[in-house]
Amino acid sequence: MRIRLAATRLAGATVLALCCGEASAAHRISMVRGGTQSTYILDGEKVRIEEKGSPRVLVFDGSSMEYFEIDNENKTWAMATLRDAQAEAKALGQQLDEAGAAVPADERERAIEERRERLARWAKLLEDTRFVPTRNEGRVADRRCDGYTERVDGKIVAEGCYIPWGRKTIRKEDLTALTRFAEFLNTALANVPTAAGIDLRDGPLGRLDRGPGFPALRYDVAPDGKSGVLLKLLELQSSFSVTPETFRPPAGYTKLDRPAAVVAPALERTRERAPVPP
Protein backbone atom coordinates (compact mmCIF):
# COMPACT_ATOMS: atom_id res chain seq x y z
CA MET A 1 0.00 0.00 0.00
CA ARG A 2 1.56 3.26 -1.07
CA ILE A 3 2.15 6.00 1.41
CA ARG A 4 0.28 9.24 0.73
CA LEU A 5 2.43 12.31 0.53
CA ALA A 6 0.18 14.24 2.91
CA ALA A 7 1.10 17.04 5.28
CA THR A 8 3.00 15.48 8.14
CA ARG A 9 4.79 16.82 11.16
CA LEU A 10 7.19 14.64 13.07
CA ALA A 11 8.91 15.39 16.35
CA GLY A 12 12.57 16.43 16.08
CA ALA A 13 15.32 14.61 17.94
CA THR A 14 17.06 16.17 20.97
CA VAL A 15 19.90 18.54 20.05
CA LEU A 16 23.33 17.24 21.05
CA ALA A 17 25.15 19.15 23.78
CA LEU A 18 28.50 20.35 22.46
CA CYS A 19 30.78 22.39 24.66
CA CYS A 20 34.37 22.64 23.59
CA GLY A 21 36.37 24.27 20.84
CA GLU A 22 35.36 26.81 18.22
CA ALA A 23 31.87 26.13 16.86
CA SER A 24 30.89 26.12 13.18
CA ALA A 25 27.64 25.62 11.30
CA ALA A 26 26.81 22.17 9.96
CA HIS A 27 23.78 20.08 8.98
CA ARG A 28 22.03 17.62 11.27
CA ILE A 29 19.73 15.10 9.59
CA SER A 30 17.67 12.49 11.42
CA MET A 31 15.74 9.89 9.46
CA VAL A 32 14.30 6.41 9.48
CA ARG A 33 15.43 4.06 6.73
CA GLY A 34 14.35 0.45 6.57
CA GLY A 35 13.12 0.64 10.16
CA THR A 36 16.41 2.00 11.55
CA GLN A 37 16.64 5.56 12.85
CA SER A 38 19.96 7.28 12.14
CA THR A 39 21.31 10.77 12.63
CA TYR A 40 23.93 12.32 10.35
CA ILE A 41 25.95 15.41 11.32
CA LEU A 42 27.65 16.79 8.21
CA ASP A 43 30.36 19.44 8.10
CA GLY A 44 32.43 19.71 4.92
CA GLU A 45 34.10 16.34 4.34
CA LYS A 46 33.31 15.03 7.82
CA VAL A 47 30.25 13.07 8.92
CA ARG A 48 29.20 11.68 12.29
CA ILE A 49 26.66 8.85 12.21
CA GLU A 50 24.60 7.81 15.22
CA GLU A 51 22.06 4.99 15.29
CA LYS A 52 19.21 5.11 17.79
CA GLY A 53 19.64 2.57 20.57
CA SER A 54 23.28 1.86 19.76
CA PRO A 55 26.25 2.98 21.88
CA ARG A 56 28.44 2.97 18.75
CA VAL A 57 29.15 6.23 16.93
CA LEU A 58 30.81 6.25 13.51
CA VAL A 59 32.86 9.17 12.25
CA PHE A 60 34.32 9.49 8.76
CA ASP A 61 36.83 12.12 7.67
CA GLY A 62 36.91 12.40 3.89
CA SER A 63 39.96 14.65 3.84
CA SER A 64 42.19 12.06 5.53
CA MET A 65 40.12 9.00 4.53
CA GLU A 66 39.96 7.82 8.14
CA TYR A 67 37.08 5.91 9.68
CA PHE A 68 36.49 5.97 13.46
CA GLU A 69 34.31 3.80 15.67
CA ILE A 70 33.51 5.23 19.12
CA ASP A 71 31.99 2.95 21.76
CA ASN A 72 30.28 5.11 24.40
CA GLU A 73 29.36 2.07 26.51
CA ASN A 74 32.91 0.80 26.95
CA LYS A 75 34.52 4.22 26.49
CA THR A 76 36.84 3.00 23.74
CA TRP A 77 37.58 3.96 20.16
CA ALA A 78 39.39 2.54 17.16
CA MET A 79 40.38 3.83 13.75
CA ALA A 80 40.75 2.37 10.26
CA THR A 81 42.48 3.92 7.26
CA LEU A 82 41.72 3.25 3.61
CA ARG A 83 44.62 0.79 3.55
CA ASP A 84 43.06 -1.06 6.51
CA ALA A 85 39.73 -1.20 4.69
CA GLN A 86 41.35 -2.59 1.54
CA ALA A 87 43.15 -5.27 3.57
CA GLU A 88 39.92 -6.28 5.32
CA ALA A 89 38.03 -6.34 2.00
CA LYS A 90 40.72 -8.59 0.52
CA ALA A 91 40.34 -10.97 3.46
CA LEU A 92 36.57 -10.91 3.00
CA GLY A 93 36.99 -11.80 -0.68
CA GLN A 94 39.22 -14.74 0.20
CA GLN A 95 36.66 -16.02 2.71
CA LEU A 96 33.91 -15.82 0.11
CA ASP A 97 36.09 -17.63 -2.44
CA GLU A 98 36.78 -20.44 0.03
CA ALA A 99 33.09 -20.72 0.85
CA GLY A 100 32.23 -20.79 -2.84
CA ALA A 101 34.69 -23.60 -3.54
CA ALA A 102 32.31 -26.04 -1.85
CA VAL A 103 29.43 -25.03 -4.12
CA PRO A 104 28.84 -27.20 -7.21
CA ALA A 105 30.15 -25.64 -10.43
CA ASP A 106 26.71 -25.24 -12.03
CA GLU A 107 25.30 -23.47 -8.97
CA ARG A 108 28.32 -21.21 -8.79
CA GLU A 109 27.98 -20.24 -12.46
CA ARG A 110 24.28 -19.59 -11.98
CA ALA A 111 25.03 -17.32 -9.01
CA ILE A 112 27.64 -15.43 -11.03
CA GLU A 113 25.17 -14.90 -13.87
CA GLU A 114 22.51 -13.65 -11.47
CA ARG A 115 25.09 -11.29 -10.04
CA ARG A 116 25.89 -9.92 -13.50
CA GLU A 117 22.21 -9.33 -14.17
CA ARG A 118 21.79 -7.46 -10.89
CA LEU A 119 24.80 -5.25 -11.68
CA ALA A 120 23.40 -4.54 -15.13
CA ARG A 121 20.07 -3.47 -13.62
CA TRP A 122 21.89 -1.35 -11.04
CA ALA A 123 23.95 0.41 -13.74
CA LYS A 124 20.84 1.05 -15.82
CA LEU A 125 19.02 2.44 -12.83
CA LEU A 126 21.82 4.92 -12.11
CA GLU A 127 22.23 5.96 -15.73
CA ASP A 128 18.61 6.08 -16.86
CA THR A 129 16.67 7.21 -13.80
CA ARG A 130 14.26 10.02 -14.63
CA PHE A 131 12.58 12.08 -11.92
CA VAL A 132 9.05 12.92 -13.03
CA PRO A 133 7.14 15.54 -11.00
CA THR A 134 3.69 14.68 -9.70
CA ARG A 135 0.93 16.88 -8.33
CA ASN A 136 1.70 15.73 -4.81
CA GLU A 137 3.09 18.28 -2.40
CA GLY A 138 3.51 18.02 1.34
CA ARG A 139 5.38 18.88 4.48
CA VAL A 140 7.67 16.37 6.09
CA ALA A 141 9.53 17.24 9.30
CA ASP A 142 8.13 20.76 8.89
CA ARG A 143 9.81 21.14 5.49
CA ARG A 144 7.96 21.70 2.23
CA CYS A 145 8.60 19.01 -0.36
CA ASP A 146 7.54 18.24 -3.94
CA GLY A 147 6.37 14.84 -5.15
CA TYR A 148 8.28 12.89 -7.80
CA THR A 149 8.35 9.40 -9.23
CA GLU A 150 11.62 7.76 -10.26
CA ARG A 151 11.31 5.94 -13.57
CA VAL A 152 13.47 3.58 -15.58
CA ASP A 153 12.23 2.63 -19.05
CA GLY A 154 8.97 4.34 -18.19
CA LYS A 155 8.40 2.07 -15.18
CA ILE A 156 8.08 3.53 -11.70
CA VAL A 157 10.86 2.18 -9.47
CA ALA A 158 10.44 4.63 -6.57
CA GLU A 159 8.24 7.47 -5.32
CA GLY A 160 9.05 10.27 -2.97
CA CYS A 161 8.73 13.84 -1.78
CA TYR A 162 11.84 15.99 -2.20
CA ILE A 163 12.97 19.18 -0.47
CA PRO A 164 14.24 21.48 -3.26
CA TRP A 165 17.98 22.13 -3.14
CA GLY A 166 18.78 25.58 -1.76
CA ARG A 167 20.92 27.64 0.57
CA LYS A 168 18.13 27.93 3.13
CA THR A 169 17.56 24.17 3.25
CA ILE A 170 20.40 21.98 1.98
CA ARG A 171 22.60 21.89 -1.10
CA LYS A 172 24.20 18.96 -2.91
CA GLU A 173 27.64 20.16 -1.83
CA ASP A 174 26.55 19.97 1.81
CA LEU A 175 26.50 16.18 1.38
CA THR A 176 30.13 15.92 0.23
CA ALA A 177 31.07 13.77 3.24
CA LEU A 178 28.59 11.06 2.17
CA THR A 179 30.06 11.05 -1.33
CA ARG A 180 33.56 10.73 0.06
CA PHE A 181 32.48 7.91 2.36
CA ALA A 182 31.01 6.10 -0.64
CA GLU A 183 34.32 6.51 -2.48
CA PHE A 184 36.07 5.02 0.56
CA LEU A 185 33.84 1.92 0.40
CA ASN A 186 34.06 1.74 -3.41
CA THR A 187 37.83 1.63 -3.28
CA ALA A 188 37.92 -0.93 -0.48
CA LEU A 189 35.47 -3.28 -2.20
CA ALA A 190 36.85 -2.89 -5.73
CA ASN A 191 38.57 -6.29 -5.70
CA VAL A 192 35.84 -8.27 -3.94
CA PRO A 193 34.07 -10.32 -6.66
CA THR A 194 30.62 -10.09 -5.05
CA ALA A 195 30.88 -6.31 -4.71
CA ALA A 196 33.09 -5.14 -7.59
CA GLY A 197 31.20 -2.87 -9.95
CA ILE A 198 28.98 -1.32 -7.31
CA ASP A 199 29.07 2.46 -7.32
CA LEU A 200 27.92 3.86 -3.99
CA ARG A 201 28.58 7.54 -4.68
CA ASP A 202 24.90 8.37 -4.54
CA GLY A 203 25.05 7.66 -0.84
CA PRO A 204 22.70 5.84 1.50
CA LEU A 205 19.87 8.32 0.94
CA GLY A 206 19.07 7.62 -2.71
CA ARG A 207 20.33 9.03 -6.00
CA LEU A 208 21.30 12.39 -4.50
CA ASP A 209 23.40 13.64 -7.40
CA ARG A 210 20.55 13.13 -9.87
CA GLY A 211 17.66 14.00 -7.59
CA PRO A 212 15.57 17.19 -7.72
CA GLY A 213 16.19 17.74 -4.02
CA PHE A 214 16.80 16.02 -0.70
CA PRO A 215 14.53 12.98 -0.16
CA ALA A 216 12.21 13.77 2.76
CA LEU A 217 10.09 10.74 1.98
CA ARG A 218 11.03 7.95 -0.43
CA TYR A 219 10.21 4.32 -0.97
CA ASP A 220 11.06 1.75 -3.61
CA VAL A 221 8.33 0.32 -5.81
CA ALA A 222 8.77 -3.33 -6.81
CA PRO A 223 7.75 -4.62 -10.27
CA ASP A 224 4.56 -6.03 -8.73
CA GLY A 225 3.65 -2.57 -7.41
CA LYS A 226 4.44 -3.29 -3.78
CA SER A 227 6.35 -0.74 -1.73
CA GLY A 228 9.90 -1.52 -0.67
CA VAL A 229 12.45 0.15 1.61
CA LEU A 230 11.03 3.28 3.19
CA LEU A 231 13.03 6.40 3.99
CA LYS A 232 11.43 9.18 6.04
CA LEU A 233 13.00 12.40 7.27
CA LEU A 234 12.47 13.18 10.96
CA GLU A 235 14.49 16.36 11.32
CA LEU A 236 16.68 18.65 9.20
CA GLN A 237 18.69 21.42 10.85
CA SER A 238 20.49 23.61 8.33
CA SER A 239 22.68 25.53 10.80
CA PHE A 240 23.56 23.04 13.51
CA SER A 241 26.44 24.10 15.77
CA VAL A 242 29.40 21.72 16.01
CA THR A 243 32.93 21.85 17.38
CA PRO A 244 36.05 19.90 16.35
CA GLU A 245 35.25 17.45 19.17
CA THR A 246 32.10 16.39 17.29
CA PHE A 247 34.32 14.46 14.91
CA ARG A 248 36.90 13.18 17.37
CA PRO A 249 36.91 10.44 20.02
CA PRO A 250 36.15 11.90 23.48
CA ALA A 251 39.11 12.70 25.68
CA GLY A 252 39.76 9.91 28.15
CA TYR A 253 38.50 7.09 25.94
CA THR A 254 40.88 4.16 25.40
CA LYS A 255 42.19 3.57 21.89
CA LEU A 256 41.99 -0.02 20.64
CA ASP A 257 44.20 -1.36 17.87
CA ARG A 258 41.61 -3.28 15.83
CA PRO A 259 41.12 -1.61 12.44
CA ALA A 260 39.67 -4.76 10.87
CA ALA A 261 36.88 -4.88 13.44
CA VAL A 262 36.05 -1.27 12.68
CA VAL A 263 35.54 -1.59 8.93
CA ALA A 264 34.33 -5.21 8.69
CA PRO A 265 30.66 -4.47 9.60
CA ALA A 266 30.47 -1.58 7.13
CA LEU A 267 32.00 -3.63 4.31
CA GLU A 268 29.82 -6.67 4.95
CA ARG A 269 26.65 -4.59 5.26
CA THR A 270 27.44 -2.75 2.02
CA ARG A 271 28.20 -5.96 0.17
CA GLU A 272 24.93 -7.53 1.32
CA ARG A 273 22.64 -4.58 0.62
CA ALA A 274 23.93 -3.36 -2.74
CA PRO A 275 23.16 -3.33 -5.51
CA VAL A 276 19.43 -2.90 -5.05
CA PRO A 277 17.69 -4.18 -8.18
CA PRO A 278 15.08 -1.87 -9.73
SULQUI-V667888 format. One record per residue. RES is the residue in one small letter. PHI is phi in whole degrees, -180 to 180 (none if undefined). Layout:
# SULQUI-V667888
res = [RES;RES]
phi = [PHI;PHI]
This chain:
# SULQUI-V667888
res = [m;r;i;r;l;a;a;t;r;l;a;g;a;t;v;l;a;l;c;c;g;e;a;s;a;a;h;r;i;s;m;v;r;g;g;t;q;s;t;y;i;l;d;g;e;k;v;r;i;e;e;k;g;s;p;r;v;l;v;f;d;g;s;s;m;e;y;f;e;i;d;n;e;n;k;t;w;a;m;a;t;l;r;d;a;q;a;e;a;k;a;l;g;q;q;l;d;e;a;g;a;a;v;p;a;d;e;r;e;r;a;i;e;e;r;r;e;r;l;a;r;w;a;k;l;l;e;d;t;r;f;v;p;t;r;n;e;g;r;v;a;d;r;r;c;d;g;y;t;e;r;v;d;g;k;i;v;a;e;g;c;y;i;p;w;g;r;k;t;i;r;k;e;d;l;t;a;l;t;r;f;a;e;f;l;n;t;a;l;a;n;v;p;t;a;a;g;i;d;l;r;d;g;p;l;g;r;l;d;r;g;p;g;f;p;a;l;r;y;d;v;a;p;d;g;k;s;g;v;l;l;k;l;l;e;l;q;s;s;f;s;v;t;p;e;t;f;r;p;p;a;g;y;t;k;l;d;r;p;a;a;v;v;a;p;a;l;e;r;t;r;e;r;a;p;v;p;p]
phi = [none;-78;-87;-74;-87;-92;-66;-139;-124;-122;-66;-79;-79;-69;-69;-69;-89;-121;-129;-124;84;-77;-84;-142;-85;-143;-113;-122;-126;-113;-156;-110;-137;60;88;-110;-94;-129;-125;-113;-113;-116;-145;63;-97;-110;-142;-114;-122;-120;-115;-59;87;-110;-79;-85;-121;-109;-130;-123;-114;-73;-75;-104;55;-117;-125;-110;-122;-111;-108;-74;-77;-97;55;-131;-152;-146;-132;-132;-95;-61;-63;-62;-64;-66;-66;-68;-65;-63;-63;-63;-62;-65;-63;-67;-64;-64;-67;-72;-64;-85;-86;-53;-57;-67;-68;-65;-64;-65;-65;-64;-65;-62;-63;-62;-65;-63;-64;-64;-65;-61;-62;-65;-62;-68;-80;-108;-61;-117;-97;-109;-66;-116;-87;-76;-134;-168;-130;-126;53;63;-122;-72;-141;-112;-79;-144;-109;-103;-127;-130;56;80;-95;-75;-110;-163;-134;-170;-127;-116;-81;-56;-61;179;-64;-85;-118;-161;-111;-58;-67;-71;-104;-55;-61;-68;-64;-66;-64;-64;-64;-58;-69;-56;-65;-64;-92;-59;-106;-94;-52;-84;-133;-57;101;-75;-116;-99;-67;-80;80;-81;-104;118;-82;-63;-66;-100;-74;-78;176;-83;-72;-84;-150;-155;-149;-71;-121;-73;-55;-86;91;-81;-77;-110;-63;-100;-123;-140;-74;-104;-159;-136;-108;-89;-139;-81;-86;-130;-126;-54;-67;-60;-113;-130;-64;-62;-62;97;-76;-87;-84;-107;-95;-148;-59;-63;-69;-74;-89;-55;-61;-66;-67;-67;-64;-65;-64;-74;-88;-120;-82;-92;-69;-70]
